[in-house]
Amino acid sequence: MKILIFGSGYVGLVTAACLAELGNDVICCDIDKGKIDQLKKGIVPFFEPGLQDLITKGMHKKKISFTVEAASAVSDREIIFIAVGTPQKENGEADLSYVRAVAEDLGKNLKNYTIIVNKSTVPVGTGRLVAEIIKKKYAGDFDIVSNPEFLSEGRALYDFMNPERIVIGSNSRHSVKKMNKLFESFSCPIVNTKIETAEMIKYASNAFLATKISFVNEIANICEKVGADISEVTYAMGLDSRIGNKFLNAGIGYGGSCFPKDVKALNHIAARNEYDFKLLKSVIRVNNDQRKLVLTKTENMLGDLKEKRICIWGLSYKPDTDDTRESAAIDIIKLFHEKGVTISTYDPKVDYDKLEKEGEFVNKIIFHKDKYKALENCHLLIIATEWDEFKQADLKKIKLNLLEANIIDGRNIFNIEIMLENGFNYLSFGR
Ligand SMILES: NC(=O)c1ccc[n+]([C@@H]2O[C@H](COP(=O)([O-])OP(=O)(O)OC[C@H]3O[C@@H](n4cnc5c(N)ncnc54)[C@H](O)[C@@H]3O)[C@@H](O)[C@H]2O)c1
């Protein structure tokens, strides 16, 4: 099929690469000229395992192309995906300005019947809003579909190609048929529903996963008080198929480009509809408090933090991605800066130059390309992201390079006995 995708970020590019791999002809359109120029040269401007190879393959087969020109790209397309960002506003509400801008582009440029598919995570009612904007300038026929994306960064290609379910929200039989055809090679259940229900499924799913994490963090905090071990508690909980063994890791909490903003957006939707979503408010509070717990644990370990230097391993919000949006590490660094602490840091994939351009606070961070070098002159190592290379790190080298053998393990990656045997003053979460 002839596809156009607005937005060449994590979701847009993964969708493009995978749909091209399935034999479709895909154009990617983005307003970021720098990004499109790089993509035209075959360079994926962020790290997602396997994506670079799949984009290169799609380009060689002439199945993917890139443009900033919405007007010409729209003309002959059968399906147009919207995969632009929906960041949060100050008040937690989803910012729909990018989605609106695409809808305006579509209104101006559509010429024939097209299926407009929204993949961005958007509040209930956005499908209708997009249709209204398009109709202001385009009198022809079109259909709106909601097809929320459930991929997870770090394993996005696998998730896209092996979905556990596909949700298609639409009021048009023709669009449902066409979307089912697009995804016909997948064997998972396809949930055909109304647009509003599809939009809610995405928020409910993310909010539930965030709730699982905050719940486990509260259990971990009680474990510390009563002498229980959260790792064993969650292992045994996870053996119960009603609970499942995923999203049960205690630590410094969830982050990323989705959970924090989606949980807040759902809370905002509830409030706007005069519903007090008490549980969700607690999920947010617990997650914020987990960041502060790192500070408390550090003060208990080091006393006065003035003149102290701390090393943080991991800046991305989770392993196998370079994405630092709403990352726990960044929140923790800000808390330490308020205390006058110098931060030395290492991350295997995060682009330090990009981070420096985006965040004014980073001029107080010393970035390293070698994780052991980052430890030098530091009083403490904090593990903020569970990258595999940290799990396999040389403990003797860590001890040798730190000023004092202190570790706070924000992701519970090390074995307590081994850490104590190696002479570390070691704290983790709920153990
Ligand atoms: N990243 C994830 O893991 C993930 C997973 C599922 C759903 N989502 C949702 O998918 C959406 C996109 O997320 P993302 O992480 O890919 O965002 P992103 O920030 O990585 O990419 C968004 C892209 O859209 C482009 N853009 C903005 N306005 C545009 C316009 N008018 N025309 C064309 N391009 C435009 C931006 O330049 C940017 O390149 C969000 O709603 C997000 O919540 C994200």
Ligand as a Chemical Component Dictionary entry (heavy atoms), coordinates in Angstrom:
data_LIG
# 
_chem_comp.id                   LIG 
_chem_comp.type                 NON-POLYMER 
_chem_comp.pdbx_formal_charge   0 
_chem_comp.three_letter_code    LIG 
# 
loop_
_chem_comp_atom.comp_id 
_chem_comp_atom.atom_id 
_chem_comp_atom.alt_atom_id 
_chem_comp_atom.type_symbol 
_chem_comp_atom.charge 
_chem_comp_atom.model_Cartn_x 
_chem_comp_atom.model_Cartn_y 
_chem_comp_atom.model_Cartn_z 
_chem_comp_atom.pdbx_ordinal 
LIG N1  N1  N 0  8.355  6.623  22.009 1  
LIG C1  C1  C 0  7.593  5.603  22.397 2  
LIG O1  O1  O 0  8.067  4.623  22.997 3  
LIG C2  C2  C 0  6.125  5.607  22.092 4  
LIG C3  C3  C 0  5.402  4.411  22.181 5  
LIG C4  C4  C 0  4.037  4.419  21.892 6  
LIG C5  C5  C 0  3.403  5.616  21.567 7  
LIG N2  N2  N 1  4.129  6.767  21.517 8  
LIG C6  C6  C 0  3.421  7.994  21.134 9  
LIG O2  O2  O 0  3.722  8.252  19.762 10 
LIG C7  C7  C 0  3.827  9.669  19.531 11 
LIG C8  C8  C 0  5.186  9.999  18.937 12 
LIG O3  O3  O 0  6.168  9.650  19.891 13 
LIG P1  P1  P 0  7.729  9.627  19.523 14 
LIG O4  O4  O 0  8.441  9.119  20.719 15 
LIG O5  O5  O -1 7.920  8.956  18.222 16 
LIG O6  O6  O 0  8.000  11.200 19.343 17 
LIG P2  P2  P 0  9.329  11.904 18.815 18 
LIG O7  O7  O 0  9.423  13.165 19.567 19 
LIG O8  O8  O 0  10.464 10.953 18.822 20 
LIG O9  O9  O 0  8.992  12.234 17.289 21 
LIG C9  C9  C 0  8.001  13.093 16.877 22 
LIG C10 C10 C 0  8.389  13.676 15.527 23 
LIG O10 O10 O 0  7.290  14.412 15.001 24 
LIG C11 C11 C 0  7.820  15.502 14.262 25 
LIG N3  N3  N 0  6.760  16.500 13.992 26 
LIG C12 C12 C 0  6.213  17.403 14.832 27 
LIG N4  N4  N 0  5.279  18.128 14.191 28 
LIG C13 C13 C 0  5.199  17.656 12.930 29 
LIG C14 C14 C 0  4.422  17.986 11.790 30 
LIG N5  N5  N 0  3.501  18.949 11.823 31 
LIG N6  N6  N 0  4.630  17.317 10.645 32 
LIG C15 C15 C 0  5.551  16.326 10.579 33 
LIG N7  N7  N 0  6.331  15.970 11.634 34 
LIG C16 C16 C 0  6.148  16.621 12.788 35 
LIG C17 C17 C 0  8.959  15.984 15.137 36 
LIG O11 O11 O 0  9.850  16.817 14.426 37 
LIG C18 C18 C 0  9.564  14.656 15.570 38 
LIG O12 O12 O 0  10.574 14.235 14.674 39 
LIG C19 C19 C 0  3.539  10.333 20.877 40 
LIG O13 O13 O 0  2.182  10.622 20.972 41 
LIG C20 C20 C 0  3.884  9.237  21.871 42 
LIG O14 O14 O 0  3.197  9.362  23.090 43 
LIG C21 C21 C 0  5.465  6.788  21.754 44 
# 
loop_
_chem_comp_bond.comp_id 
_chem_comp_bond.atom_id_1 
_chem_comp_bond.atom_id_2 
_chem_comp_bond.value_order 
_chem_comp_bond.pdbx_ordinal 
LIG N1  C1  SING 1  
LIG C1  O1  DOUB 2  
LIG C1  C2  SING 3  
LIG C2  C3  SING 4  
LIG C2  C21 DOUB 5  
LIG C3  C4  DOUB 6  
LIG C4  C5  SING 7  
LIG C5  N2  DOUB 8  
LIG N2  C6  SING 9  
LIG N2  C21 SING 10 
LIG C6  O2  SING 11 
LIG C6  C20 SING 12 
LIG O2  C7  SING 13 
LIG C7  C8  SING 14 
LIG C7  C19 SING 15 
LIG C8  O3  SING 16 
LIG O3  P1  SING 17 
LIG P1  O4  DOUB 18 
LIG P1  O5  SING 19 
LIG P1  O6  SING 20 
LIG O6  P2  SING 21 
LIG P2  O7  DOUB 22 
LIG P2  O8  SING 23 
LIG P2  O9  SING 24 
LIG O9  C9  SING 25 
LIG C9  C10 SING 26 
LIG C10 O10 SING 27 
LIG C10 C18 SING 28 
LIG O10 C11 SING 29 
LIG C11 N3  SING 30 
LIG C11 C17 SING 31 
LIG N3  C12 SING 32 
LIG N3  C16 SING 33 
LIG C12 N4  DOUB 34 
LIG N4  C13 SING 35 
LIG C13 C14 SING 36 
LIG C13 C16 DOUB 37 
LIG C14 N5  SING 38 
LIG C14 N6  DOUB 39 
LIG N6  C15 SING 40 
LIG C15 N7  DOUB 41 
LIG N7  C16 SING 42 
LIG C17 O11 SING 43 
LIG C17 C18 SING 44 
LIG C18 O12 SING 45 
LIG C19 O13 SING 46 
LIG C19 C20 SING 47 
LIG C20 O14 SING 48 
# 
